[in-house]
Amino acid sequence: MVPEEIVQAIRERSNIVLFTHTHPDGDALGSLLALASILESIGKTVFCYLEEPVSHLYDFLPETERAQTRLEKYRTFRQSAAGDILAIALDCGDCDRLGENKGEFLKETSFLVIDHHQSHEDFGTARWVDATRSSTGEMVYELALALGAAVDKNCAFNLYVAICTDTGSFRYECTSARTMHIVGELLKAGVRPDTVAGYLYDNYSRERLKLLEMALGSVELSHDGQIAFMHVSQKMLDDSGASIEDLEGFINFPRSLKVVKVAALIKESGSGHVAVSLRAKGQCNVSEVAKKFKGGGHRNAAGFRCSGKNVGQVIEELRTVLARALENDDHDQAGHC
């Protein structure tokens, strides 16, 4: 159920600004665009803010033109609202993921947070956090029902992409009976799964394929093959001509190996940061692993960022932490036999 304080806060305000996390994925973007449509259908004036332009991987989403990247436009919207304004952050596990302007955004006196991350850190004035949900998109659909709002075809398309991407096309354990019921309703609204699949999985560039070739060559197995590391350097990105966004989904290749229980994708950026994505198959809580590096996420999907370390150093630190996490999990399972 949607908390009544969330529904009431939305009903009480005329102007609503929507945020999501930096480097937004399908769930973040789909949820943002869908909620904008839902709120406008009940008479709200909506402003969507992104720190960077929509990735080419998701520029097929309907109504991406809603998303604004200029901070000045947000400030103008805020000023014109004359205090009658509500902020909503979607799919943000912590306030740092709002980006470099988080301090300004958090000054909003009414700030809602809608999120499904297991490792969520509280921020905002009211929160609806449900780690049992498959995606933020699923929660946005429930919010539409609670508000009595219609879900048109474009909105349904965006919600389907949100749910589909965060469930690994309905393969992950977060996929529930309720998830599939909602997906059925979205299909009734006109969404075609084959069309979405074409956009998501049959729409890659040559540059991405070249980068994938390089990344696969970097795969290293550890701990009797149970841990897989893949890394992508800035040089690989430069040589392939691909972008950092093209890395989406790469981690699924080492994760798909039969013996692998947890996979790590280590990405080097030109700014001196290293970003790490972690994926597991249920035998290792990677959310807890990510927390050790000041990151977070879900039990089977998490990540973190760090600076001042190179890829090799990060891999060696991770190797130790992941091996220990797997050993602890093995002991826990043995204790329940």
Secondary structure as UniProt FT lines:
FT   HELIX           4..12
FT   STRAND          15..20
FT   HELIX           26..41
FT   TURN            42..43
FT   STRAND          45..49
FT   HELIX           56..58
FT   TURN            59..60
FT   TURN            62..63
FT   HELIX           64..66
FT   STRAND          67..68
FT   HELIX           71..81
FT   TURN            82..83
FT   STRAND          85..90
FT   HELIX           95..98
FT   TURN            100..101
FT   HELIX           102..105
FT   TURN            106..107
FT   STRAND          111..115
FT   TURN            118..119
FT   STRAND          126..129
FT   TURN            131..132
FT   HELIX           136..147
FT   HELIX           153..166
FT   TURN            167..171
FT   TURN            173..174
FT   HELIX           177..188
FT   TURN            189..190
FT   HELIX           193..201
FT   HELIX           206..217
FT   STRAND          220..222
FT   TURN            223..226
FT   STRAND          227..232
FT   HELIX           234..240
FT   HELIX           244..247
FT   TURN            248..251
FT   HELIX           252..255
FT   TURN            258..259
FT   STRAND          262..268
FT   TURN            270..271
FT   STRAND          273..280
FT   HELIX           286..291
FT   TURN            292..294
FT   STRAND          296..297
FT   STRAND          301..307
FT   HELIX           311..335
//
